[in-house]
Amino acid sequence: MRLSKKIKINEKLMVLVGLFYLAFTGSLFYLPFTPGLFLFLFVPVVYLDIVIGLKAALVYNTIFNLLFIVYEGVEYNFAFPGKVAVFLILGCAFTYFILYLISHFCEKYKSKQRDLKESMAQLAASYRTLESTQTKLFALARITKELLAIHDHKELIPVLINLLNSHFFYYNIAYVSKNKNSEINFTMESRIGFTGIDNRHLINIVNEYTPFDDVLIKTVDRDEIIKTTDRVCADTSKRGKLILVPVVTNDDIKGIFLIYNEGDWVEEEDRDILRVLADQTGLLLNKLELIEEINYLAITDEGTDLYNQRYFYKRLNRLFSYAKKNNKPLSVVIFDIDNFKSLNDSYGHLFGDKVLREVASLLQDNIRKNDILARYGGEEFALILPKTGASIAYNIAERIRCIVNKHIFETGGGHKIKISISGGIATYPECKVSKAIELIDLADKALYKSKDDGKNMINSVR
């Protein structure tokens, strides 16, 4: 390290040292010469060779040799004996040889020093890159862990956008989902940043660059993307990086992330990490949508899209427990389509299925938000009315019966018919029951009474 520091000494200072050296050697004309003194005087030349370089050292060495020859020439009146002449020639040649030898090793040393500095610089850059990559991989692991804890696919994208904003400092992020059955290609699903920019403009940007199947990075003018930002970037240039990240599932683009930051901030690991996140997002969306579809099918009647009997019992038991604990009323209504078998026999089972769907739709459109409607079995429908007493339950059931009576059903052969429904109501705590199933049994008995009394009516358990 000391030698490397010496190499950086100002050359002008070395020139002054050389001039001083020449002045000093010039004074040797008045001093007796010895070989030791010769070597002593040669040391500064070697030093100059090491510090400044071979060319400068050769100049000083040539002057030194000339002065030495003149010095000896004065002593012998320039009539050199043979041995003295040989000594002078060998001495001068020796000095040049030593300088070349020293210069060779110095150059090798300097070359190794340069290589070492370059290696150290590359190592430092690699360390910074490794540290940055490690930080981003840790952030990726944390993001993945939080995403895996999500159970609703509608929450996945907003959560991911916030995580990208907080962990990777992407200040402007938007996600547009692809529309399958629409003339509009994309719909804005979630966003953060892009202050002053409406959704339509962002969707137009996505449409401009699609289609593509991998992470797309573009350098764009800031004015093309964003008017103002929530945070101030360190880079005040008017250009930034726009990244489009497709979320692909089953070889089809499901959506696209749109990311913009000012300055030249994108590194290669950003591309790789965003690609990994996009793949994970696609897999998680598929998984969550599949789970939701399975859950939906598990509680839904296929023929009417109402809740099925299993879900009906599950909700009724919970609501009955709540009603008992809090002393709240709870009513159950069971409807049955009158003469449904004769409809099937007269017009066919396809028309019967159509009647079931239309009646289910009429019932669903005329109940309250918190009421629970299910297909109970066959042509029967069950309705749970939370926090509803007997009189209100009767009014609701009677209103629904009248709506169904007025509805016209088209048979498909040009015929139009009307049908009727009957219903039975049981209400807690008017009905002294201890279990939810007992409430259903009483409502069923009230339904049978409506059937026995002539159908097309509602009866309540008294």
Helices and strands as residue ranges (DSSP letters): H 2-7, H 11-26, G 27-30, H 35-51, H 54-75, H 82-148, H 153-167, E 172-178, E 186-192, H 199-209, E 216-221, H 222-225, E 239-249, E 252-262, H 268-299, H 309-326, E 330-337, H 340-347, H 349-365, E 372-377, E 380-386, H 390-406, E 409-410, E 416-417, E 421-428, H 436-452, E 458-460
